[in-house]
Amino acid sequence: VFGDRTFAIIFMFLMATSALPIPTAGVTDVFAVITIIFALQMAIGRDSLWLPKRWSKMKINKTMRTKLLPGLVKVVRRIERYSRVRLGWVFKGKISDLILGLAIATLAFFTITAPPFSGLDTIPALGVVLISAGIILKDGLITLIGGVIGGIGIGLQVLLGKLIVDLIKGLFN
């Protein structure tokens, strides 16, 4: 139905709850794993989404239809006010799909590896949502901003991890 924007809409839908600054107790990790699987499909150049037969028969539950989807529409409308078609080269060709797919898979991976209840999963997930919004709106600038925000989230996780390891090493030396 959504053509070349199908992957982006699914990524946004799957990662939206992780991008909210609320504790989810790891429930959203399942969505991140699914995002990784779909992002890798995008990276290898699939034009259509492969789903297990069991998943293709599933229906979206009422809470998702009445709360999450309208919320996502509001977010896209807000972003749309600032959006216009820019930096079209971001979306051209198979190399672009490869890079965007790998970036989304990486950011989704880092939402899973964030320390529990740290809030650090929110930043890479927000990066995925913004990259997806940029793809949907054909705005390469928003896509690149999403990548930068996601990269900052990864950097914070790595920095925090290094600080904790150094602290623990210091306790035992």
PyMOL commands that set and color helices and strands:
alter all, ss='L'
color gray80, all
select helices_A, chain A and resi 3-15+29-43+53-56+62-82+88-91+93-113+122-137+140-172
alter helices_A, ss='H'
color red, helices_A
deselect
rebuild
show_as cartoon
